[in-house]
């Protein structure tokens, strides 16, 4: 910021005090000049009436211009101080009300000033005739000259003040817009943070719920098979260990974005260990591994693909994976012993349909704690304009069906 801008800002902050100080310090000089014109008390009083209201030209511009104009009109019949300080005070008041006052006030002020200038010219013309200094033609010339010059001064001052007013309004508009943009930026940051927290909570629910369901299923199976088939128990423990490691890796990757790494020294390169893992998120093509993991838990799970696969928009593959993961987790938790489940992935011309159907206990699968599982599926699908429906199958069991719209012209 330049020194001129700093001075301007300081002057705007303390404008009222500055105006009062200047007006009251210069008032004795102005009153003395008014007295010196003809040596009458009324001239000094009119000079004070013209000058003192200017101290309130910023805080109360309408009151200030009215008082100055009234004093200026009173100067005409008594032939008081006209050019100084009269004309100068009128110009300052007109300038101030144009910049600081409402629109109707400065329009009324310029009309009043023009009328006052006409009266001033007439007064000078009559005075010149009364003193015997000229003919009627000369008086008319004096009237036109004085009135026209005064009008030109007032109109020029008004036009210049309108330019300054437009600039002030533009600066105010730009300042308001900047403040609104700042508020909107903060609001967008808050919304983005809330959305990110929701996404992280959803991801943690999917990871923890699925992994723990697999671990519980494997632990139960291994416990019953330990006496009769030790090898089955070993396989169950192996699956538990693999599932736990995978869940731990997913949790580290997910929480890594929330961990603040220590700031490196100046010029130093951050250590690799301080950076969040960058392993890719699972997608639609990872469903085979997901189904195989569920199958290892003792569930008869199968994957059926129909249609021609296409390239999915960013994030949609993860949505398909998480919907299937949540549905399979519900099968492990609610479908009962030894259920059979089929995952159908059907690629259509305009949409991708994912259906997870089991032959378990049916409606009981709809109970998932606080219901966050099915709600999370619907929220994930809604982000891409899709829908999720769920409910018991007519022949027994439970079915979850998700339909996501596909973009056109993006074949894999």
Order of alpha helices (4+ residues) and beta strands (2+ residues): alpha-alpha-alpha-alpha-alpha-alpha-alpha-alpha-alpha-beta-alpha-beta-beta-alpha-beta-beta
